[in-house]
Amino acid sequence: MEQQIIKIKNKHGVRVIPGFGLCIGVTLSMLGCLVLIPLASIFVSAAGLHFSEFIEVVTSRQVISGYVVSLSCAFSAALINAVFGMVLAWVLVRYEFPGKRLMDGLIELPFALPTSVAGIALTALYSDQGWIGALFARIGIKIAYTRIGITIAMVFVGIPFVVRAVQPVLEKLDRQYEEAAMMLGAGRMRTFFRVILPELFPALLAGFGLAFARGIGEYGSVVFIAGNIPNQTQIAPLLIMTKLEQYKYADATAIALVLLLISFLLMLLINSVQIYMQRFSKG
C-alpha cells in the first residue's frame, strides 16, 4: 500500500526525499570550497604578473619543453591506455577464469598506491640494472630517464580510468545485436567495429580524456623515472615545484594556469564530442 502511494506521489511530481534546499546548499558549499575557490586562487596568483611577464614565463624555452614532454607523453600513454584498457575491460566482462576478482581488484591499485612508491618501483624495474630495463639495455634501448619511461609511468596511473569507464557500458551491452550481426553474415572484426565499438566509443573517449588529463598533471610517479634532464625529460609539474622551491609563486601559478586551461579545453572538447555523438545516434 505504501509503495503504491509513493508511486502515485512520484507521478504527480512530489519529492520522496525532502530537504532539496539543504542538499543543494551543502553541495554548492563543498563545490566552492574544494574546487572553485582553489581554482580561482590560481587566477588571482597569476594576476600578480603583468601580461608581458606572464608571456615571458610560460613561453620560455624550459617551460615550453616541459609542456611538450608532458603533453606528448600523456597523449601517447592515453592512446595506449585506450587500446589495452578496452582489452582489459573486455576480458573482465566477457570471460570467466581463475583469479578474475583479483585481477579486477588490481585495476584499482594505481588509485590506492602512493605515486612516489609507484615511481620508485618503476624506476628500479626499468633502469639499466632493473629486471626489464636490463633486457632492453642489451639491445641498446634505454627506458628509464627517457620519454619512454615517462610514458610507461603515465600508462600505469591512467589505465584504471579507461577500464572503469568502459567496463559498465560493456556489461550492459545487449549481446543480441552481436548475434544478429553474425547471423546476417558479419565476421567478428566487422561486428566489433560496426556494432560494439560505436556503443563503447563515448565511454572509451571519456576514459581517454581522463587518462590524458591525469598524465598531464602527474608528478609523483613520473619525476623519479624521468631523470629531470633539462629540455629533454623535465615535465611541467616539476617546473612548477622548482618555481615554488625558489619562492617564485607567481611564475609557478602561471605555469599551472596554462596546464589548467589545457585540461579544461581537453575535457570540454571531449564532452562536446560525446554530446554530438549521442545526438547523432538518436537522430
Number of C-alpha atoms within 10 A of each C-alpha: 6 7 8 9 10 14 14 12 13 12 10 9 9 12 12 10 6 9 10 10 9 9 11 11 12 12 11 12 13 12 12 14 11 11 11 13 11 12 14 12 12 18 15 13 16 21 14 15 16 10 11 8 14 18 12 13 19 19 14 11 13 18 21 17 19 25 23 18 22 28 21 17 25 27 22 18 26 30 17 19 28 25 15 16 28 25 14 21 23 16 15 19 18 9 8 10 8 7 9 14 11 9 12 17 10 13 19 16 14 16 14 9 11 12 19 15 13 21 22 16 15 24 27 18 18 23 21 20 13 17 12 15 21 18 16 16 16 10 8 9 13 19 24 23 23 17 22 19 25 33 25 23 29 30 27 22 24 30 27 24 25 27 28 20 22 28 21 14 18 21 14 9 13 11 12 9 13 19 12 13 18 14 10 9 10 15 12 12 10 14 18 15 11 14 15 18 15 14 18 18 15 21 22 26 20 21 26 28 26 23 27 30 23 19 28 25 21 23 22 18 25 33 23 23 30 25 19 18 11 13 15 17 24 27 33 28 23 18 20 21 15 13 17 15 11 11 11 13 16 22 24 25 25 24 25 21 18 14 20 18 11 15 19 13 12 16 17 13 13 18 16 12 15 17 13 12 15 13 10 9 10 7 6
